[in-house]
Amino acid sequence: MANDITKHAEQFKIRASEVDSKGKTTLPALCSLFQEVAGNHALQLNFDISQLHEQDLTWVLHRMDIKMDRFPEWRESITIETWPAAGDALRAYRNYRIMDEEGNQIGACLSYWMMINLKTRKPTRMPQEVLDLRLSEIEHVFPVKSDRLKPFEDGDVKKKFVVRKSDMDMNEHVNNARYVEWLMETYDDKAYLIKNIDIVFMQESGTGDIITSEQKIEEHQNYRHQLKNEDGQILALASCS
């Protein structure tokens, strides 16, 4: 059975709506492409979001570790390869590799997932049929991280956003790509310099929430980020370089 589900790949041609002012794909756009290819693969494996909703379950993204050698350019064709990997009864992992037209890897991502009950909005054990589909013989693109990112005081840059209806996804909370977008907004015109992002998604957010995106500048072009709601709750933490 593992041979049937080992990997899934899709080709994309970068559109004008997915690039920045320099013609390079943005991190939020890449996160949206990761979501698209993962959803299509999950559909093939019979555990995508629409199928899980029938059981009052859904996937939630907990963490993404992304490293880019370079960002694809406008109209460039790329291939994103993905595969699920073994974790435990509460955690699952999904790997991604981005290849250029010659088959060279230009970026990769390891994502961490949990399953929640839609009625309680709390993590729940994954169904056995989902556990049976995860692969253990293929290595992750990066080692699994166990460290925790920490919040900070007195950010150097702060920006506020009001959550719109268009920011919501099928789980009825803010899409993960929007969180990344709000983090990137604190860079003004230098977001294209960021090649690595480790982001942990901690809390849900909904329409009408007022979100503060904070950036703290550290040495050697390293940056820390946090997203907070109006009650001061941390929604996401990130480290970028």
N, C-alpha and C positions, 0 to 999 in steps of 0.2 A: 504493500500500500504506500510506503514512503516514496517509492519511485514515482508514483502518480502525482504526488503533491510536493515534490522536492523544492521546486522553484517556479516562480511565475514572473514573466517579463512583459512589459509593454513599451511601445515606442511613442514618444511625444515630440511634436515640433513646437518649439517655444514661441508663444504668441506675444504680440505687442503689449497686451494687458498684463503679462507676467514679468516684464522687465522694468528696470529703473531708468533714470535719465541718461545713464551711460550704456544702455542697451544690454545689461546683464540681468539674468534671472534673480529675483529677490528671494530671500529666505522664506518669507510667507508663501510665495508662489510654489516653492519647492515642497513646503509642508503640505500644501493642497494637493500636489501631485502624488506625494507619498500616500495621502489619505485615499486618493482615487485608486491607485494601483492596489493598495491593501484591501480596499472594499471589494474590488473586482475579484481578487484572489479568494477572499473570504466567501464570496457568493459561490464560487466554484466548489468550495469545501463545505458548503451548506451551513456556515455559521456567520453570515454577514448580519449587519445591524437590523435589517428588515425581518430576517428570520428569527433573530433573538427577541425582537419586540413581541413576537407571538407568545413568548414564554415570560414576558415581563422582565427581560434581561437586556443588557446592552454592554458594549465595550466602552471603556473610558481610557483615554491616553493619560498615563501617569508621568512619563519622562521621555525626553528625546535627546540623544547625544549625536550631534551632526558635525561632521568634519568635511570641509570642501577644499580640494586642491585648486579648483577654479570654478567659476559660475558659468553655466551655459549662456550663450548669447542669443539675441533675437533671431528667430528663424532657424536656429540650430536644431538638429534632430538628436535626441538623446534616448537611451533605453534605461528604464528603471527596473531592476531585478529585485524581487522580494521573496522572503520565505519566513514562515513561523518557526519558532524554536522552543524547546522545552524549558519550562520554568518549574512552578509548583502549582498547587491547586488554586492559589489566589493570584498568581502572577504569570504573565505570558510575555514573550519577547517576539519582536518582528524585526528582521534585518532588511536593509535596503542598500543596493549598490547603484550608482549612477555611472553609465558608460557613454562615451562619445561615439561618433559614427564609426570610428576605427576600432571600437571595442575597448578603449583605454578607460580605466576607472578614473573619474574626476571628482567623486565624492561618495560618501557613505553615511549611513545612519543606523543606530540601534535604538529601537523604541521599546518602551516598557508599558504593558497594558494590564488593566484589571477589568473584571466584570462586576457590574452593579445591578441590584434589583431596582427596577424603575419605580416601584411603589414605595420602597423605603429609602431609595437613593444611597444605599450603603453597599459596600463590597460584599460579594457572595462567592461561594465556591463555584468553579466552572463545571458545567455538565461533563460527564465522562466522555461523551462522544467528541467534545472539543479537546479534552486532555489527550485523547488517543491520536489526534491529528498532528500534534506538535512534533517536530523533528529534533533528535538529539545528536545525530551523527555529523551534522554540519556545524562548523565553528561560527561563532558570532563575528561580525565585522570588527567589533571592538570588545574588549573585556567588559563584563557587567560591572557597573559601579555600585558600591555600597555606601559611599560617603553621602552626607547630607549637605545641601546648600543652606546657608544661614541668612536670615534677614539682617538688615543694617539700618543705622540711623543716619539722618542728615545726608540724603542723596545730593549729588552735585547738579543733576538735571532732573526736573520734574515736569510732566505733562499730564493733562487730564483729558479723559474721554468719556462720553456718554454712550452706553451700550444701545445699539439700534436693533430693530427687528432683523435687519439684514446680517447682523453679526451672529445670529443664532443658527444652530444646526439641528439635525433630526433628533438629537437627544434633548432638545429644548434647553440648551445652554450655549454659552459662547463657544464658537469653534476654536480649536487650538491654534489655527493659523492666524486668527485675529489677535490672540495673546502675543504671538511672535511679532506681528505687525506693530502692536503698541510698544513693545520693547525696542524695536528698531527705530521708532519715531524719535527716540531720545538722541540719536546720532546725527540729526540734521542731514548734511550731505555726505557723511562719512560711513554710512551703513554698509556700503559696498566693500569696505575694508575688512569687515568681519567674516572670518572663514570658519570659525568654530563656535558652536553654541550648545550648551548643556542646559536644558530647561526642565524644571519640575513643575507639573500642574498640580495645585493643591486644593483649590476650591472652585466651585461652579460660580458662574455669574449669569445674570439674566437681563432682559430688556429694562432700560431705565436706570440701571446701576451707574454710578459715577466712579470711574476707575482712575487711579493715579499711577502712572508709569514713572518709576524712579531709576536713575542710573548713578552708580558710584564709580568714579574713575580710580583705577589702581595703577601700579607700576607696570612698565613693559607692555603697554597697550592692552592691558587686561581690564575688563569691565564687569561689574556686578549689577544685577537688575532685580527689581521686584515690582509686582503689580499688587495694589491694595484697593479695596473698596472703601466706601465712605465710612464704614464702621471700623476701619483699620485692620480688617482681616487680610492676610496674605493670600492672594489667589495664585501666584506663580513666582518662582525664583529662578534666576538664570545666571550663568557665567559665560562670558563671551571673550573672544580674542581674535 
